Amino acid sequence: MIEARELTKRFGDKTAVDGITFSVPPGKVTGFLGPNGAGKSTTMRMIVGLDHPTAGTVTVNGKPYAGHRSPLHEVGSLLEAKAAHPKRTAYNHLRAMAATEGISAARVNEVIELTGLGSAARKRVGGYSLGMGQRLGLAAALLGDPQTLILDEPVNGLDPEGVKWVRFLVRGLAAEGRTVFISSHLMSEMAVTADHLIVIGRGRILADAPIDEVIAGSKQERVLVRTDDTGALAAALGSPGVEVRRQEADQLEILGLSTRSIAETAFSRGILITELTPQQVSLEDAYMELTGGEVEYQSQQRTAPYLPAGEGQQS
């Protein structure tokens, strides 16, 4: 289990992590989400002792990371891809790590095969792609057969097969009763991997709940509407906070209005609706709603206006 209590980290006058308290229990996959600059990586670095808290505490299996006699057996972490000397082979890198805690060469070979590095294990790390670097990082994290896994963007750079493999790997490890703490920017992947979510923004906890509760707590409404007069309906529904997207020639997706509001507007304008279907809010929708005001580095958003079929297209 990972337990943080009033965990705080400041860099000069900037507060990266602001007194957060949370627990990551064993037996489930806990996702860690937040915008860039939210404090995710700093929090993970404090858990494994790479950054020292300004205030508060964080423990892994009841002790600070540095207090464990055999850290690799307690905690496996992937915080930076290709964190190995570029002139070393993957095999030699893992053997050097294993030697620090008396881990056998047989275990090194085992994690090499487990992570799909067999054909590249004797090649220098400097020539690895991002995806192969991620596999090496995962092999290093698994080397000590640890009770706790802390993985920062583990599927970054992996192909679809690799992404699926990581999903089944972490869910299998959690099913064995291990603690799995994983961050990712891929909402679609987190939606099918995580059991519980901790969402952070500007160093503060925004949500800490099972994934279904996070999604259910969204106030965003999404409705599919089918009508022969999409242009008139889109114009009638247009208002601040409402987004209208064309799905098909006779179908719109409406965000920000209830089915009743849409039906009443259509009825008042004499617009015939042939379908009105509420849609389940996605994790991405819920996440964007939670973090919309917490983005530190925000580019100018350009929202394309609703365009009737045929307009805005180049020949």
N, C-alpha and C positions, 0 to 999 in steps of 0.2 A: 504493500500500500504506500502511496505517496500522500503526505499530509503537509500542507502549507498553512501557516498561521500568521496573519498580518504581514505577509511577505512584501517587502519594499526594496526597490533599487533606484537610486538616483545617480545620474551622471552630471556632476556640476549642478546647475540650476534646473536640469530636466529630470522629471520623474518618469522613469520608464515603466515601473511596476509600482502600483499605489495601494499598498496595504491589503493585498488579496488573501482570502482564506478559502481553501477548497481541499477536497479529498479525492483521490483516485483509487477506488477499491479494486481488489483482484476479482477475476472471473468475468470481466466485461471489457469491451473496447471503449475507452473514453476519448472522444474527439476534442481537440483544442483548436478553436477557431478564432479568427480576428483579422482585421485589416493589417496591411503593412504598417509597422511602427506601433502596433498595439501593445507589444510587450511579450509576445509568445516566445520568441527565441531567447530573450533575456530570462524569462521564467524557467525555461528548460535548462539553460546554462547554469542557473542557480541550483537547480535540483541536483545536477551532477558535479557541483563544486567548481565550475569554470568561472563563475562570477560569484562574488561574495555579497550577501544581502546587506543593504544599508540598515535595515531593521527587519524584525520578524524572523521566522524560522521555517525551514523545510526539511523534512526527513523522508527517507526511503526505508521501508520495513523497520521503522522505529528508530533509525539512526540517521545522522547527517551522512551524506555520501562518503566523506573522508573518514568517517568512523568505522567503516566496514573493513575488515582485514583482507577480504578478497573481493574487491569491488566488481570485477568482471563476472563473478558468480552471482552477485546480487542484482546488478543493473547492467543492462545492455543499452547503449545509446547510439543513435545516428543523428548527429546534429550538423554535420557538414560532409557533403559528398567528396570522395577522393581525398580524405584527410590522411594521406600516406605519402611518403617520399616518392617523387615521380620516377626515380631510377630503380626503385625496388619492385620486385614482382609481387603480385598479390599473395602468393604462397609465402614468400619470405616476410612480408609485412605481418601476416597472420601468425606465422611461427614466432616472430619477435614478440608480438603481443601475448601469445600463449605462454612463452617462456617466463614472463613476469609473474605468472600465477600458477605455474606448474601444470598447465593444460597440455594434454598429450597431442602428438602429431596426428594421431587417429582422429581426434576431434577437429583439428584443422582441416583434414581431408573431408570430413563429414559435412562441415558447413560450406566448404567449397562446392561440393556436389549439390547440397541443399539449395544454394542460391544460384546455381546455374553458371558457376565460374570455371567449371572443369577445363574447358578448352582454352581459357585465357589465364589460368592461374600462374603459368610460368612466364607470362609476358609482363613487361614493365608497365606500372600503373600510369605513367605519364602518357601513354598512348591510348588509354581507355576513353571511351565515350562517356557522356554524362550518365547514361543508363547503366553501363558496366561499373562506373564508379559507385552508383547507388547500390548495386549488388554487392560490391566489396564492403561498403559501409554496413549493409545488413549482415553480411557474414561476420564482420567484426563485432556487431552488436549481439549476435547469437553465440559467439565463441564460447563464453562461459556457461552456457545453458542457464541464463539468469531467470530469476523469479519476476523481474520487472523490466519492461521494454519501454524506452522513451525514444520516439521516432519523429523527427522533424521533416516533413515533406518526403516521406520514403518512396513515393511513386514518381517523383520528379524525374523526367527523362526516360522513364520506362515505356516500352511498347505496350499495347493492350494486353498481351499475354502476361507481361510482367506485372502490370497493374492488377490483373485478376489473381495472379499468384500471391502478391502481397496481401490482398484482401483475405484470401483463404488462410494464409499463414497467420496473420494477426488474430483472426477469429478463432483459429485452431488453438493458438497459444492461450487466448483468454479462456477458451473452453476447458483447458487444462488447469485453470485456477490461477493463472498468472495475471499480473497487472500490466495493462497495455495502455499507454498514453501516446496519442498520435495526432500530429497536426497535418493539415492539408488545405490547399486552396481549391481543390476539386470537390465542389459541393455534391455533385452526382455520386462520386465515389464515397464520400463521407456518409451520405444518406444510406448506403447499403452496407457500410462497414461498421459504423459506430453504434453503440447501444445508448450511450450517454454523451452529452455535450457540455463543454465549458466554453462560453463565448466571452472574449475579452476585447475591450476597446479603450484606448488611451490609458492602459495600465489598470483598468478596473473591470471587475466581473460584471457582465451584462446578463448572463444567463448561466444556470448550472442545473440541468434537469435532463431526464430521459429525452431522447431525440423526438419521440412522438409528442411530448408535452411542449417542446420548443416550437415545433411546427403548428400544433394546435393553438398555441398562444398568439399566433400571428393575427393581426387585424386586417391584413390584406385580403380582399375578396377578388376572385377570378371567375369570370363567367363566359361561356361560349354561347354566342347568339347566331342564329341563322335567319336571314331575311333576304328578300329579293331587292331591297333598297338599302344596301349597306351605307352608301354615301349619305343619305338623309338621316339614317340612324346615328352614324358617327358624328354628324354635325349637331344633332340634337343632344347627344350625350356629352359633348365636349365641355369640360370645365376644369378648373384647377384641381389637381389630385386624381384626375381620371386619365387613364391611358387606354387608347383604342388601337388594336393591332389587327390587320387583315390576316386571316388564316387561309381562306379559300375565297373564290369569287363571290360566294353568298354567305360567308361566315366571318364573324368578328370575334376577337378575344377582348373582353372588357376587364380592366383592372381598376378597382377602387369604387365600384358600385355594386349594390345588392341586386339579386334577381328581381325583387319587387320594384326597385327604383327604375331598372331598365324597362320592365314591363309597363309600368305606369307612364314613363316617358314615351314609349312606342305607341301606346294606346292613345295618349293625348294628341299625338301627331298623325294618327291614322296610318301608322306603319305596321304591316303584318309581320309578326314573328312566327316562324315555323319551328324553331328550336330555342330553348333557353335552359342551359345546363350549367350548374355550378361545378367548378373544378377544385380538386384538392390543392391546397397551397403547397408548394415545394419547399424543401429545405433552403434553397437559394433565396426564395421569396422571404422566408422568415428571417434568414440571416441578414439580408439587405435591410429589412425593416429594423432589426436590432441595432445594426452598426451604421446606419445611414448618417447619423450625426456624430460618429466617432472616428471618421476617417481623417487621419492627419495629413496625408499627402493626396489631395484630390484634384484630378484634372477636370477641365471644363467639360461638362456633360452636354452632348448635343442629342436631343430627342427628335427623331424624324417624325414629322407630322403624318397624320393619316392621309394616304394617297389613294384615290379611287383606282381601280384596275386600269392599267395602261399608262398612267401618268408617272412621270419621274423615271422612265425607262429609256435607256439609250439604245439606238439601233446600231 
